[in-house]
Every structure is written in C-alpha cells, then in structure tokens.
C-alpha cells in the first residue's frame, strides 16, 4: 500500500518495513516523511520502537514497544 507524505508517494515495502539504526532510536530520528505507527529497530540492542507522534517533517517521538530489556 502506498503512503502519501508531503506530496511524495512512498510505495512498496519501503513504506512498511521497519527503519533500522545502530543504537537507540531517539526523538526526531527519521522525522522527515514519517507517519505515526511506523516502526524502527535498534540493531545493536535488538529493541523495537514505534512512532507515537510526528509532524511529518522535523519532529518525531519514539516509544519502545513492550517490556524489552
């Protein structure tokens, strides 16, 4: 399913596959073109994050999913 963000269409697996980052995902990471509900993986520590707030251009709030330690 395609996602329209800022006038750009993001299609295919790029729109739904988790983003990846070595290390903790922090405020404003991946903010450009982000939608609420998008996920990201900390590939160093094996933690999954979900975007809980964004303006789609410059800000993003991430929350760890579940009780990962």
N, CA, C and O atoms as a printed pandas DataFrame, in Angstrom:
     atom_number atom_name residue_name chain_id  residue_number  x_coord  y_coord  z_coord
0              1         N          UNK        A               1    0.836   -1.168    0.000
1              2        CA          UNK        A               1    0.000    0.000    0.000
2              3         C          UNK        A               1    0.887    1.240    0.000
3              4         O          UNK        A               1    1.849    1.316    0.765
4              5         N          UNK        A               2    0.579    2.186   -0.829
5              6        CA          UNK        A               2    1.350    3.421   -0.923
6              7         C          UNK        A               2    0.944    4.392    0.181
7              8         O          UNK        A               2   -0.208    4.413    0.614
8              9         N          UNK        A               3    1.900    5.187    0.623
9             10        CA          UNK        A               3    1.652    6.217    1.621
10            11         C          UNK        A               3    2.013    7.558    0.999
11            12         O          UNK        A               3    3.078    7.697    0.398
12            13         N          UNK        A               4    1.139    8.540    1.136
13            14        CA          UNK        A               4    1.442    9.876    0.620
14            15         C          UNK        A               4    1.944   10.711    1.782
15            16         O          UNK        A               4    1.274   10.828    2.808
16            17         N          UNK        A               5    3.112   11.286    1.622
17            18        CA          UNK        A               5    3.704   12.099    2.677
18            19         C          UNK        A               5    4.369   13.317    2.063
19            20         O          UNK        A               5    5.317   13.188    1.289
20            21         N          UNK        A               6    3.877   14.495    2.404
21            22        CA          UNK        A               6    4.477   15.718    1.892
22            23         C          UNK        A               6    4.457   15.805    0.381
23            24         O          UNK        A               6    5.341   16.419   -0.217
24            25         N          UNK        A               7    3.465   15.204   -0.243
25            26        CA          UNK        A               7    3.370   15.240   -1.686
26            27         C          UNK        A               7    4.152   14.142   -2.378
27            28         O          UNK        A               7    4.097   14.024   -3.602
28            29         N          UNK        A               8    4.884   13.329   -1.613
29            30        CA          UNK        A               8    5.655   12.219   -2.180
30            31         C          UNK        A               8    4.944   10.912   -1.895
31            32         O          UNK        A               8    4.422   10.715   -0.798
32            33         N          UNK        A               9    4.918   10.027   -2.859
33            34        CA          UNK        A               9    4.328    8.713   -2.654
34            35         C          UNK        A               9    5.446    7.734   -2.341
35            36         O          UNK        A               9    6.402    7.589   -3.103
36            37         N          UNK        A              10    5.303    7.061   -1.193
37            38        CA          UNK        A              10    6.266    6.050   -0.784
38            39         C          UNK        A              10    5.558    4.715   -0.961
39            40         O          UNK        A              10    4.580    4.439   -0.267
40            41         N          UNK        A              11    6.037    3.886   -1.876
41            42        CA          UNK        A              11    5.307    2.668   -2.181
42            43         C          UNK        A              11    6.094    1.419   -1.831
43            44         O          UNK        A              11    7.286    1.470   -1.524
44            45         N          UNK        A              12    5.394    0.300   -1.886
45            46        CA          UNK        A              12    6.029   -0.995   -1.690
46            47         C          UNK        A              12    6.517   -1.211   -0.275
47            48         O          UNK        A              12    6.008   -0.603    0.665
48            49         N          UNK        A              13    7.504   -2.078   -0.124
49            50        CA          UNK        A              13    7.988   -2.457    1.197
50            51         C          UNK        A              13    8.683   -1.315    1.920
51            52         O          UNK        A              13    8.798   -1.352    3.145
52            53         N          UNK        A              14    9.149   -0.301    1.201
53            54        CA          UNK        A              14    9.817    0.830    1.847
54            55         C          UNK        A              14    8.870    1.564    2.778
55            56         O          UNK        A              14    9.313    2.161    3.759
56            57         N          UNK        A              15    7.573    1.533    2.490
57            58        CA          UNK        A              15    6.614    2.245    3.320
58            59         C          UNK        A              15    6.242    1.474    4.575
59            60         O          UNK        A              15    5.720    2.068    5.518
60            61         N          UNK        A              16    6.492    0.177    4.619
61            62        CA          UNK        A              16    6.061   -0.617    5.772
62            63         C          UNK        A              16    7.189   -1.342    6.492
63            64         O          UNK        A              16    7.009   -1.752    7.638
64            65         N          UNK        A              17    8.315   -1.510    5.875
65            66        CA          UNK        A              17    9.432   -2.198    6.525
66            67         C          UNK        A              17    9.965   -1.347    7.670
67            68         O          UNK        A              17   10.000   -0.122    7.560
68            69         N          UNK        A              18   10.382   -1.977    8.770
69            70        CA          UNK        A              18   10.942   -1.205    9.877
70            71         C          UNK        A              18   12.198   -0.456    9.439
71            72         O          UNK        A              18   13.003   -0.966    8.659
72            73         N          UNK        A              19   12.349    0.756    9.953
73            74        CA          UNK        A              19   13.580    1.506    9.754
74            75         C          UNK        A              19   14.644    0.863   10.635
75            76         O          UNK        A              19   14.302    0.183   11.602
76            77         N          UNK        A              20   15.907    1.056   10.332
77            78        CA          UNK        A              20   16.968    0.442   11.122
78            79         C          UNK        A              20   17.993    1.478   11.539
79            80         O          UNK        A              20   18.328    2.387   10.779
80            81         N          UNK        A              21   18.493    1.325   12.778
81            82        CA          UNK        A              21   19.529    2.216   13.288
82            83         C          UNK        A              21   20.381    1.446   14.287
83            84         O          UNK        A              21   19.849    0.704   15.111
84            85         N          UNK        A              22   21.691    1.614   14.221
85            86        CA          UNK        A              22   22.585    1.021   15.216
86            87         C          UNK        A              22   22.567    1.925   16.440
87            88         O          UNK        A              22   23.093    3.037   16.400
88            89         N          UNK        A              23   21.969    1.456   17.519
89            90        CA          UNK        A              23   21.832    2.257   18.731
90            91         C          UNK        A              23   20.397    2.687   18.934
91            92         O          UNK        A              23   19.546    2.501   18.064
92            93         N          UNK        A              24   20.138    3.266   20.097
93            94        CA          UNK        A              24   18.776    3.658   20.469
94            95         C          UNK        A              24   18.173    4.654   19.480
95            96         O          UNK        A              24   18.853    5.546   18.974
96            97         N          UNK        A              25   16.888    4.476   19.222
97            98        CA          UNK        A              25   16.142    5.410   18.389
98            99         C          UNK        A              25   15.667    6.523   19.330
99           100         O          UNK        A              25   15.008    6.253   20.334
100          101         N          UNK        A              26   16.004    7.768   19.002
101          102        CA          UNK        A              26   15.704    8.886   19.890
102          103         C          UNK        A              26   14.805    9.909   19.200
103          104         O          UNK        A              26   14.541    9.819   18.001
104          105         N          UNK        A              27   14.345   10.878   19.978
105          106        CA          UNK        A              27   13.467   11.944   19.476
106          107         C          UNK        A              27   14.021   12.517   18.176
107          108         O          UNK        A              27   15.210   12.813   18.065
108          109         N          UNK        A              28   13.150   12.662   17.215
109          110        CA          UNK        A              28   13.399   13.268   15.902
110          111         C          UNK        A              28   14.187   12.397   14.923
111          112         O          UNK        A              28   14.426   12.832   13.796
112          113         N          UNK        A              29   14.601   11.185   15.308
113          114        CA          UNK        A              29   15.210   10.283   14.325
114          115         C          UNK        A              29   14.193    9.974   13.224
115          116         O          UNK        A              29   13.019    9.749   13.515
116          117         N          UNK        A              30   14.624    9.961   11.990
117          118        CA          UNK        A              30   13.805    9.610   10.820
118          119         C          UNK        A              30   12.584   10.514   10.645
119          120         O          UNK        A              30   11.609   10.091   10.025
120          121         N          UNK        A              31   12.603   11.740   11.169
121          122        CA          UNK        A              31   11.406   12.599   11.201
122          123         C          UNK        A              31   10.853   12.923    9.815
123          124         O          UNK        A              31    9.635   13.011    9.660
124          125         N          UNK        A              32   11.686   13.100    8.826
125          126        CA          UNK        A              32   11.223   13.511    7.506
126          127         C          UNK        A              32   10.391   12.425    6.831
127          128         O          UNK        A              32   10.885   11.327    6.577
128          129         N          UNK        A              33    9.143   12.730    6.545
129          130        CA          UNK        A              33    8.262   11.794    5.850
130          131         C          UNK        A              33    7.708   10.687    6.716
131          132         O          UNK        A              33    7.120    9.739    6.197
132          133         N          UNK        A              34    7.878   10.782    8.019
133          134        CA          UNK        A              34    7.444    9.737    8.948
134          135         C          UNK        A              34    5.955    9.821    9.228
135          136         O          UNK        A              34    5.383   10.911    9.223
136          137         N          UNK        A              35    5.318    8.674    9.474
137          138        CA          UNK        A              35    3.911    8.629    9.863
138          139         C          UNK        A              35    3.784    7.916   11.207
139          140         O          UNK        A              35    4.602    7.059   11.541
140          141         N          UNK        A              36    2.765    8.269   11.967
141          142        CA          UNK        A              36    2.515    7.612   13.251
142          143         C          UNK        A              36    2.252    6.134   13.003
143          144         O          UNK        A              36    1.524    5.766   12.081
144          145         N          UNK        A              37    2.855    5.293   13.835
145          146        CA          UNK        A              37    2.706    3.849   13.700
146          147         C          UNK        A              37    3.878    3.185   12.999
147          148         O          UNK        A              37    4.000    1.961   13.035
148          149         N          UNK        A              38    4.738    3.961   12.365
149          150        CA          UNK        A              38    5.926    3.404   11.698
150          151         C          UNK        A              38    6.850    2.824   12.752
151          152         O          UNK        A              38    6.929    3.360   13.858
152          153         N          UNK        A              39    7.536    1.768   12.446
153          154        CA          UNK        A              39    8.427    1.125   13.407
154          155         C          UNK        A              39    9.886    1.292   13.008
155          156         O          UNK        A              39   10.219    1.512   11.843
156          157         N          UNK        A              40   10.746    1.178   14.020
157          158        CA          UNK        A              40   12.187    1.254   13.812
158          159         C          UNK        A              40   12.851    0.249   14.742
159          160         O          UNK        A              40   12.370    0.003   15.849
160          161         N          UNK        A              41   13.947   -0.325   14.291
161          162        CA          UNK        A              41   14.666   -1.332   15.059
162          163         C          UNK        A              41   16.048   -0.811   15.432
163          164         O          UNK        A              41   16.787   -0.308   14.585
164          165         N          UNK        A              42   16.386   -0.937   16.714
165          166        CA          UNK        A              42   17.744   -0.687   17.200
166          167         C          UNK        A              42   18.510   -1.976   16.935
167          168         O          UNK        A              42   18.339   -2.954   17.662
168          169         N          UNK        A              43   19.344   -1.991   15.914
169          170        CA          UNK        A              43   20.032   -3.220   15.507
170          171         C          UNK        A              43   21.166   -3.603   16.453
171          172         O          UNK        A              43   21.653   -4.732   16.403
172          173         N          UNK        A              44   21.592   -2.686   17.310
173          174        CA          UNK        A              44   22.637   -3.002   18.287
174          175         C          UNK        A              44   22.063   -3.735   19.486
175          176         O          UNK        A              44   22.635   -4.718   19.955
176          177         N          UNK        A              45   20.921   -3.250   19.985
177          178        CA          UNK        A              45   20.345   -3.784   21.220
178          179         C          UNK        A              45   19.099   -4.639   21.010
179          180         O          UNK        A              45   18.540   -5.172   21.969
180          181         N          UNK        A              46   18.665   -4.769   19.760
181          182        CA          UNK        A              46   17.517   -5.615   19.450
182          183         C          UNK        A              46   16.196   -5.105   20.001
183          184         O          UNK        A              46   15.348   -5.901   20.403
184          185         N          UNK        A              47   16.008   -3.784   20.027
185          186        CA          UNK        A              47   14.760   -3.218   20.528
186          187         C          UNK        A              47   13.930   -2.654   19.377
187          188         O          UNK        A              47   14.457   -2.129   18.397
188          189         N          UNK        A              48   12.617   -2.783   19.531
189          190        CA          UNK        A              48   11.675   -2.274   18.543
190          191         C          UNK        A              48   11.013   -1.013   19.080
191          192         O          UNK        A              48   10.599   -0.963   20.238
192          193         N          UNK        A              49   10.917    0.002   18.234
193          194        CA          UNK        A              49   10.293    1.276   18.598
194          195         C          UNK        A              49    9.134    1.550   17.656
195          196         O          UNK        A              49    9.118    1.073   16.521
196          197         N          UNK        A              50    8.158    2.325   18.136
197          198        CA          UNK        A              50    7.043    2.759   17.309
198          199         C          UNK        A              50    6.921    4.280   17.403
199          200         O          UNK        A              50    7.097    4.863   18.472
200          201         N          UNK        A              51    6.621    4.903   16.281
201          202        CA          UNK        A              51    6.441    6.353   16.261
202          203         C          UNK        A              51    5.055    6.675   16.823
203          204         O          UNK        A              51    4.044    6.194   16.311
204          205         N          UNK        A              52    5.017    7.497   17.884
205          206        CA          UNK        A              52    3.750    7.831   18.528
206          207         C          UNK        A              52    3.297    9.264   18.251
207          208         O          UNK        A              52    2.155    9.621   18.541
208          209         N          UNK        A              53    4.185   10.086   17.691
209          210        CA          UNK        A              53    3.814   11.461   17.338
210          211         C          UNK        A              53    4.814   11.999   16.317
211          212         O          UNK        A              53    6.011   11.727   16.412
212          213         N          UNK        A              54    4.322   12.761   15.343
213          214        CA          UNK        A              54    5.192   13.366   14.340
214          215         C          UNK        A              54    4.458   14.483   13.617
215          216         O          UNK        A              54    3.231   14.468   13.516
216          217         N          UNK        A              55    5.214   15.451   13.116
217          218        CA          UNK        A              55    4.596   16.439   12.234
218          219         C          UNK        A              55    4.936   16.109   10.778
219          220         O          UNK        A              55    4.545   16.836    9.865
220          221         N          UNK        A              56    5.666   15.007   10.570
221          222        CA          UNK        A              56    5.966   14.525    9.225
222          223         C          UNK        A              56    7.155   15.184    8.556
223          224         O          UNK        A              56    7.528   14.813    7.443
224          225         N          UNK        A              57    7.760   16.170    9.230
225          226        CA          UNK        A              57    8.895   16.848    8.607
226          227         C          UNK        A              57   10.107   16.979    9.526
227          228         O          UNK        A              57   11.218   16.626    9.132
228          229         N          UNK        A              58    9.908   17.484   10.752
229          230        CA          UNK        A              58   11.063   17.759   11.610
230          231         C          UNK        A              58   11.008   17.128   12.988
231          232         O          UNK        A              58   12.031   17.059   13.669
232          233         N          UNK        A              59    9.844   16.664   13.418
233          234        CA          UNK        A              59    9.754   16.090   14.762
234          235         C          UNK        A              59    9.186   14.681   14.738
235          236         O          UNK        A              59    8.360   14.336   13.892
236          237         N          UNK        A              60    9.651   13.873   15.688
237          238        CA          UNK        A              60    9.145   12.511   15.839
238          239         C          UNK        A              60    9.376   12.062   17.280
239          240         O          UNK        A              60   10.421   12.339   17.867
240          241         N          UNK        A              61    8.394   11.371   17.837
241          242        CA          UNK        A              61    8.514   10.799   19.169
242          243         C          UNK        A              61    8.463    9.290   19.040
243          244         O          UNK        A              61    7.567    8.748   18.393
244          245         N          UNK        A              62    9.423    8.606   19.655
245          246        CA          UNK        A              62    9.535    7.152   19.578
246          247         C          UNK        A              62    9.331    6.532   20.955
247          248         O          UNK        A              62    9.772    7.089   21.961
248          249         N          UNK        A              63    8.661    5.376   21.004
249          250        CA          UNK        A              63    8.424    4.644   22.242
250          251         C          UNK        A              63    8.835    3.201   22.032
251          252         O          UNK        A              63    8.522    2.601   21.003
252          253         N          UNK        A              64    9.547    2.636   23.020
253          254        CA          UNK        A              64    9.926    1.219   22.949
254          255         C          UNK        A              64    8.653    0.387   23.024
255          256         O          UNK        A              64    7.779    0.661   23.846
256          257         N          UNK        A              65    8.545   -0.623   22.177
257          258        CA          UNK        A              65    7.390   -1.494   22.140
258          259         C          UNK        A              65    7.556   -2.581   23.200
259          260         O          UNK        A              65    8.573   -3.274   23.229
260          261         N          UNK        A              66    6.558   -2.730   24.065
261          262        CA          UNK        A              66    6.570   -3.770   25.077
262          263         C          UNK        A              66    7.580   -3.523   26.191
263          264         O          UNK        A              66    8.079   -2.412   26.370
264          265         N          UNK        A              67    7.865   -4.584   26.930
265          266        CA          UNK        A              67    8.759   -4.501   28.076
266          267         C          UNK        A              67   10.115   -5.088   27.741
267          268         O          UNK        A              67   10.587   -6.004   28.414
268          269         N          UNK        A              68   10.733   -4.566   26.710
269          270        CA          UNK        A              68   12.037   -5.071   26.269
270          271         C          UNK        A              68   13.114   -4.572   27.232
271          272         O          UNK        A              68   13.110   -3.413   27.644
272          273         N          UNK        A              69   14.017   -5.456   27.573
273          274        CA          UNK        A              69   15.098   -5.056   28.485
274          275         C          UNK        A              69   16.440   -5.232   27.829
275          276         O          UNK        A              69   17.469   -4.947   28.441
